[in-house]
C-alpha cells in the first residue's frame, strides 16, 4: 500500500496512448518531489520517478512527443523533462524566462502566436 502525497498542490496530465497500449493514464506530480501514474482503466496508482525539486503548483506541458514539468511554488523557473520510458525526470538546460506558480498554460506553434501580433524567438 502506498501513501500518496499529491494533496492540493499537484499538477496532472493525461498521457498520450502508446502503440499497443490503449489504457488511459494520468501523470500526477505532487509538491514533495513525488510523481505517480494513475491508470484510469484499472483504477490503480503507482509511483514513478521523483522530480529533482519540489514542484507545488507547477504545470505539466506536452510539446510534440516530450513532456515537461515547469514552474511551481518552490522553483518557479525550473524545467524538468519526464522520460516516460524510464519513469524518470531530468533537469534540462532551459529555464522559464519569468518564473511562474499557480498558472495555466497552453501549447501553440510560433505561427499561431505571431497571428496575435506577438514576436517570438
mmCIF file of the C-alpha atoms, coordinates in Angstrom:
data_MODEL
# 
_entry.id   MODEL 
# 
loop_
_atom_site.group_PDB 
_atom_site.id 
_atom_site.type_symbol 
_atom_site.label_atom_id 
_atom_site.label_alt_id 
_atom_site.label_comp_id 
_atom_site.label_asym_id 
_atom_site.label_entity_id 
_atom_site.label_seq_id 
_atom_site.pdbx_PDB_ins_code 
_atom_site.Cartn_x 
_atom_site.Cartn_y 
_atom_site.Cartn_z 
_atom_site.occupancy 
_atom_site.B_iso_or_equiv 
_atom_site.pdbx_formal_charge 
_atom_site.auth_seq_id 
_atom_site.auth_comp_id 
_atom_site.auth_asym_id 
_atom_site.auth_atom_id 
_atom_site.pdbx_PDB_model_num 
ATOM 1   C CA . UNK A 1 1   ? 0.000  0.000  0.000   1.00 0.00 ? 1   UNK A CA 1 
ATOM 2   C CA . UNK A 1 2   ? 1.377  3.407  -0.992  1.00 0.00 ? 2   UNK A CA 1 
ATOM 3   C CA . UNK A 1 3   ? 0.841  6.731  0.711   1.00 0.00 ? 3   UNK A CA 1 
ATOM 4   C CA . UNK A 1 4   ? 0.070  9.297  -1.949  1.00 0.00 ? 4   UNK A CA 1 
ATOM 5   C CA . UNK A 1 5   ? 1.257  12.822 -1.235  1.00 0.00 ? 5   UNK A CA 1 
ATOM 6   C CA . UNK A 1 6   ? -0.183 14.840 -4.092  1.00 0.00 ? 6   UNK A CA 1 
ATOM 7   C CA . UNK A 1 7   ? -2.549 16.854 -1.867  1.00 0.00 ? 7   UNK A CA 1 
ATOM 8   C CA . UNK A 1 8   ? -3.907 20.043 -3.395  1.00 0.00 ? 8   UNK A CA 1 
ATOM 9   C CA . UNK A 1 9   ? -0.697 21.401 -4.984  1.00 0.00 ? 9   UNK A CA 1 
ATOM 10  C CA . UNK A 1 10  ? -0.422 18.725 -7.642  1.00 0.00 ? 10  UNK A CA 1 
ATOM 11  C CA . UNK A 1 11  ? -0.489 19.008 -11.413 1.00 0.00 ? 11  UNK A CA 1 
ATOM 12  C CA . UNK A 1 12  ? -1.637 16.318 -13.785 1.00 0.00 ? 12  UNK A CA 1 
ATOM 13  C CA . UNK A 1 13  ? -1.818 15.456 -17.470 1.00 0.00 ? 13  UNK A CA 1 
ATOM 14  C CA . UNK A 1 14  ? -3.439 12.697 -19.481 1.00 0.00 ? 14  UNK A CA 1 
ATOM 15  C CA . UNK A 1 15  ? -0.523 10.803 -21.025 1.00 0.00 ? 15  UNK A CA 1 
ATOM 16  C CA . UNK A 1 16  ? -0.562 10.024 -24.738 1.00 0.00 ? 16  UNK A CA 1 
ATOM 17  C CA . UNK A 1 17  ? -1.504 6.449  -25.579 1.00 0.00 ? 17  UNK A CA 1 
ATOM 18  C CA . UNK A 1 18  ? 1.353  4.248  -26.710 1.00 0.00 ? 18  UNK A CA 1 
ATOM 19  C CA . UNK A 1 19  ? 1.237  1.796  -29.584 1.00 0.00 ? 19  UNK A CA 1 
ATOM 20  C CA . UNK A 1 20  ? -0.089 -1.476 -28.217 1.00 0.00 ? 20  UNK A CA 1 
ATOM 21  C CA . UNK A 1 21  ? -1.390 0.162  -25.008 1.00 0.00 ? 21  UNK A CA 1 
ATOM 22  C CA . UNK A 1 22  ? -4.867 1.675  -25.188 1.00 0.00 ? 22  UNK A CA 1 
ATOM 23  C CA . UNK A 1 23  ? -5.222 2.383  -21.459 1.00 0.00 ? 23  UNK A CA 1 
ATOM 24  C CA . UNK A 1 24  ? -5.831 5.914  -20.203 1.00 0.00 ? 24  UNK A CA 1 
ATOM 25  C CA . UNK A 1 25  ? -3.109 7.032  -17.792 1.00 0.00 ? 25  UNK A CA 1 
ATOM 26  C CA . UNK A 1 26  ? -2.578 10.292 -15.924 1.00 0.00 ? 26  UNK A CA 1 
ATOM 27  C CA . UNK A 1 27  ? 0.801  11.631 -14.788 1.00 0.00 ? 27  UNK A CA 1 
ATOM 28  C CA . UNK A 1 28  ? 0.435  13.304 -11.366 1.00 0.00 ? 28  UNK A CA 1 
ATOM 29  C CA . UNK A 1 29  ? 3.250  15.449 -9.978  1.00 0.00 ? 29  UNK A CA 1 
ATOM 30  C CA . UNK A 1 30  ? 2.909  16.379 -6.323  1.00 0.00 ? 30  UNK A CA 1 
ATOM 31  C CA . UNK A 1 31  ? 4.551  19.104 -4.298  1.00 0.00 ? 31  UNK A CA 1 
ATOM 32  C CA . UNK A 1 32  ? 7.103  16.909 -2.474  1.00 0.00 ? 32  UNK A CA 1 
ATOM 33  C CA . UNK A 1 33  ? 9.247  15.581 -5.349  1.00 0.00 ? 33  UNK A CA 1 
ATOM 34  C CA . UNK A 1 34  ? 6.801  12.734 -5.865  1.00 0.00 ? 34  UNK A CA 1 
ATOM 35  C CA . UNK A 1 35  ? 5.114  11.591 -9.046  1.00 0.00 ? 35  UNK A CA 1 
ATOM 36  C CA . UNK A 1 36  ? 2.586  8.886  -9.844  1.00 0.00 ? 36  UNK A CA 1 
ATOM 37  C CA . UNK A 1 37  ? 0.830  7.294  -12.783 1.00 0.00 ? 37  UNK A CA 1 
ATOM 38  C CA . UNK A 1 38  ? -2.903 6.811  -12.301 1.00 0.00 ? 38  UNK A CA 1 
ATOM 39  C CA . UNK A 1 39  ? -4.321 4.148  -14.610 1.00 0.00 ? 39  UNK A CA 1 
ATOM 40  C CA . UNK A 1 40  ? -7.931 5.138  -15.242 1.00 0.00 ? 40  UNK A CA 1 
ATOM 41  C CA . UNK A 1 41  ? -8.943 1.776  -16.715 1.00 0.00 ? 41  UNK A CA 1 
ATOM 42  C CA . UNK A 1 42  ? -7.570 -0.234 -13.785 1.00 0.00 ? 42  UNK A CA 1 
ATOM 43  C CA . UNK A 1 43  ? -8.305 2.350  -11.088 1.00 0.00 ? 43  UNK A CA 1 
ATOM 44  C CA . UNK A 1 44  ? -4.758 1.949  -9.770  1.00 0.00 ? 44  UNK A CA 1 
ATOM 45  C CA . UNK A 1 45  ? -1.988 4.376  -8.882  1.00 0.00 ? 45  UNK A CA 1 
ATOM 46  C CA . UNK A 1 46  ? 1.714  3.519  -8.986  1.00 0.00 ? 46  UNK A CA 1 
ATOM 47  C CA . UNK A 1 47  ? 4.756  5.648  -8.149  1.00 0.00 ? 47  UNK A CA 1 
ATOM 48  C CA . UNK A 1 48  ? 7.020  6.794  -10.957 1.00 0.00 ? 48  UNK A CA 1 
ATOM 49  C CA . UNK A 1 49  ? 10.314 8.727  -10.719 1.00 0.00 ? 49  UNK A CA 1 
ATOM 50  C CA . UNK A 1 50  ? 10.872 11.626 -8.340  1.00 0.00 ? 50  UNK A CA 1 
ATOM 51  C CA . UNK A 1 51  ? 11.363 15.185 -9.547  1.00 0.00 ? 51  UNK A CA 1 
ATOM 52  C CA . UNK A 1 52  ? 14.657 16.834 -8.622  1.00 0.00 ? 52  UNK A CA 1 
ATOM 53  C CA . UNK A 1 53  ? 12.960 19.732 -6.852  1.00 0.00 ? 53  UNK A CA 1 
ATOM 54  C CA . UNK A 1 54  ? 9.713  20.339 -5.004  1.00 0.00 ? 54  UNK A CA 1 
ATOM 55  C CA . UNK A 1 55  ? 7.048  21.289 -7.539  1.00 0.00 ? 55  UNK A CA 1 
ATOM 56  C CA . UNK A 1 56  ? 3.882  22.605 -5.829  1.00 0.00 ? 56  UNK A CA 1 
ATOM 57  C CA . UNK A 1 57  ? 1.531  24.420 -8.256  1.00 0.00 ? 57  UNK A CA 1 
ATOM 58  C CA . UNK A 1 58  ? 3.622  23.555 -11.326 1.00 0.00 ? 58  UNK A CA 1 
ATOM 59  C CA . UNK A 1 59  ? 2.238  22.654 -14.757 1.00 0.00 ? 59  UNK A CA 1 
ATOM 60  C CA . UNK A 1 60  ? 2.845  19.622 -16.960 1.00 0.00 ? 60  UNK A CA 1 
ATOM 61  C CA . UNK A 1 61  ? 3.258  20.520 -20.628 1.00 0.00 ? 61  UNK A CA 1 
ATOM 62  C CA . UNK A 1 62  ? 3.483  18.268 -23.669 1.00 0.00 ? 62  UNK A CA 1 
ATOM 63  C CA . UNK A 1 63  ? 5.464  19.703 -26.590 1.00 0.00 ? 63  UNK A CA 1 
ATOM 64  C CA . UNK A 1 64  ? 5.332  17.334 -29.561 1.00 0.00 ? 64  UNK A CA 1 
ATOM 65  C CA . UNK A 1 65  ? 6.278  13.978 -28.013 1.00 0.00 ? 65  UNK A CA 1 
ATOM 66  C CA . UNK A 1 66  ? 8.121  15.370 -24.971 1.00 0.00 ? 66  UNK A CA 1 
ATOM 67  C CA . UNK A 1 67  ? 6.650  16.019 -21.522 1.00 0.00 ? 67  UNK A CA 1 
ATOM 68  C CA . UNK A 1 68  ? 7.914  18.808 -19.254 1.00 0.00 ? 68  UNK A CA 1 
ATOM 69  C CA . UNK A 1 69  ? 7.155  19.928 -15.709 1.00 0.00 ? 69  UNK A CA 1 
ATOM 70  C CA . UNK A 1 70  ? 7.535  23.702 -15.439 1.00 0.00 ? 70  UNK A CA 1 
ATOM 71  C CA . UNK A 1 71  ? 7.458  26.284 -12.673 1.00 0.00 ? 71  UNK A CA 1 
ATOM 72  C CA . UNK A 1 72  ? 5.838  25.868 -9.307  1.00 0.00 ? 72  UNK A CA 1 
ATOM 73  C CA . UNK A 1 73  ? 5.982  27.395 -5.826  1.00 0.00 ? 73  UNK A CA 1 
ATOM 74  C CA . UNK A 1 74  ? 9.474  26.423 -4.839  1.00 0.00 ? 74  UNK A CA 1 
ATOM 75  C CA . UNK A 1 75  ? 11.456 26.622 -8.094  1.00 0.00 ? 75  UNK A CA 1 
ATOM 76  C CA . UNK A 1 76  ? 9.454  28.924 -10.324 1.00 0.00 ? 76  UNK A CA 1 
ATOM 77  C CA . UNK A 1 77  ? 11.852 28.989 -13.322 1.00 0.00 ? 77  UNK A CA 1 
ATOM 78  C CA . UNK A 1 78  ? 12.884 25.332 -13.298 1.00 0.00 ? 78  UNK A CA 1 
ATOM 79  C CA . UNK A 1 79  ? 12.013 22.981 -16.172 1.00 0.00 ? 79  UNK A CA 1 
ATOM 80  C CA . UNK A 1 80  ? 12.293 19.199 -15.873 1.00 0.00 ? 80  UNK A CA 1 
ATOM 81  C CA . UNK A 1 81  ? 11.737 16.662 -18.638 1.00 0.00 ? 81  UNK A CA 1 
ATOM 82  C CA . UNK A 1 82  ? 9.823  13.455 -17.941 1.00 0.00 ? 82  UNK A CA 1 
ATOM 83  C CA . UNK A 1 83  ? 11.043 10.286 -19.620 1.00 0.00 ? 83  UNK A CA 1 
ATOM 84  C CA . UNK A 1 84  ? 8.018  8.027  -19.879 1.00 0.00 ? 84  UNK A CA 1 
ATOM 85  C CA . UNK A 1 85  ? 10.087 5.006  -20.904 1.00 0.00 ? 85  UNK A CA 1 
ATOM 86  C CA . UNK A 1 86  ? 12.229 5.076  -17.730 1.00 0.00 ? 86  UNK A CA 1 
ATOM 87  C CA . UNK A 1 87  ? 9.739  6.856  -15.468 1.00 0.00 ? 87  UNK A CA 1 
ATOM 88  C CA . UNK A 1 88  ? 12.406 9.398  -14.534 1.00 0.00 ? 88  UNK A CA 1 
ATOM 89  C CA . UNK A 1 89  ? 12.828 13.167 -14.576 1.00 0.00 ? 89  UNK A CA 1 
ATOM 90  C CA . UNK A 1 90  ? 15.852 15.191 -15.645 1.00 0.00 ? 90  UNK A CA 1 
ATOM 91  C CA . UNK A 1 91  ? 16.651 18.880 -15.290 1.00 0.00 ? 91  UNK A CA 1 
ATOM 92  C CA . UNK A 1 92  ? 17.169 20.404 -18.718 1.00 0.00 ? 92  UNK A CA 1 
ATOM 93  C CA . UNK A 1 93  ? 19.331 23.368 -19.639 1.00 0.00 ? 93  UNK A CA 1 
ATOM 94  C CA . UNK A 1 94  ? 16.355 25.697 -20.099 1.00 0.00 ? 94  UNK A CA 1 
ATOM 95  C CA . UNK A 1 95  ? 14.509 27.886 -17.618 1.00 0.00 ? 95  UNK A CA 1 
ATOM 96  C CA . UNK A 1 96  ? 11.307 29.845 -17.888 1.00 0.00 ? 96  UNK A CA 1 
ATOM 97  C CA . UNK A 1 97  ? 12.052 33.464 -18.802 1.00 0.00 ? 97  UNK A CA 1 
ATOM 98  C CA . UNK A 1 98  ? 9.784  34.562 -15.983 1.00 0.00 ? 98  UNK A CA 1 
ATOM 99  C CA . UNK A 1 99  ? 9.178  32.203 -13.096 1.00 0.00 ? 99  UNK A CA 1 
ATOM 100 C CA . UNK A 1 100 ? 5.610  31.056 -12.575 1.00 0.00 ? 100 UNK A CA 1 
ATOM 101 C CA . UNK A 1 101 ? 3.468  29.450 -9.910  1.00 0.00 ? 101 UNK A CA 1 
ATOM 102 C CA . UNK A 1 102 ? -0.321 28.903 -9.892  1.00 0.00 ? 102 UNK A CA 1 
ATOM 103 C CA . UNK A 1 103 ? -0.693 29.431 -13.612 1.00 0.00 ? 103 UNK A CA 1 
ATOM 104 C CA . UNK A 1 104 ? -2.361 27.953 -16.667 1.00 0.00 ? 104 UNK A CA 1 
ATOM 105 C CA . UNK A 1 105 ? -0.635 27.014 -19.875 1.00 0.00 ? 105 UNK A CA 1 
ATOM 106 C CA . UNK A 1 106 ? -1.401 26.264 -23.486 1.00 0.00 ? 106 UNK A CA 1 
ATOM 107 C CA . UNK A 1 107 ? 0.855  24.967 -26.231 1.00 0.00 ? 107 UNK A CA 1 
ATOM 108 C CA . UNK A 1 108 ? 0.831  26.728 -29.606 1.00 0.00 ? 108 UNK A CA 1 
ATOM 109 C CA . UNK A 1 109 ? 3.070  26.966 -32.657 1.00 0.00 ? 109 UNK A CA 1 
ATOM 110 C CA . UNK A 1 110 ? 5.014  30.145 -33.416 1.00 0.00 ? 110 UNK A CA 1 
ATOM 111 C CA . UNK A 1 111 ? 2.714  30.864 -36.364 1.00 0.00 ? 111 UNK A CA 1 
ATOM 112 C CA . UNK A 1 112 ? -0.333 30.864 -34.065 1.00 0.00 ? 112 UNK A CA 1 
ATOM 113 C CA . UNK A 1 113 ? 1.423  33.174 -31.584 1.00 0.00 ? 113 UNK A CA 1 
ATOM 114 C CA . UNK A 1 114 ? 2.567  35.563 -34.325 1.00 0.00 ? 114 UNK A CA 1 
ATOM 115 C CA . UNK A 1 115 ? -1.048 35.788 -35.544 1.00 0.00 ? 115 UNK A CA 1 
ATOM 116 C CA . UNK A 1 116 ? -1.758 37.701 -32.311 1.00 0.00 ? 116 UNK A CA 1 
ATOM 117 C CA . UNK A 1 117 ? 0.976  40.215 -33.227 1.00 0.00 ? 117 UNK A CA 1 
ATOM 118 C CA . UNK A 1 118 ? 3.477  38.818 -30.713 1.00 0.00 ? 118 UNK A CA 1 
ATOM 119 C CA . UNK A 1 119 ? 7.059  38.182 -31.796 1.00 0.00 ? 119 UNK A CA 1 
ATOM 120 C CA . UNK A 1 120 ? 8.745  35.020 -30.575 1.00 0.00 ? 120 UNK A CA 1 
ATOM 121 C CA . UNK A 1 121 ? 12.214 33.583 -30.984 1.00 0.00 ? 121 UNK A CA 1 
# 
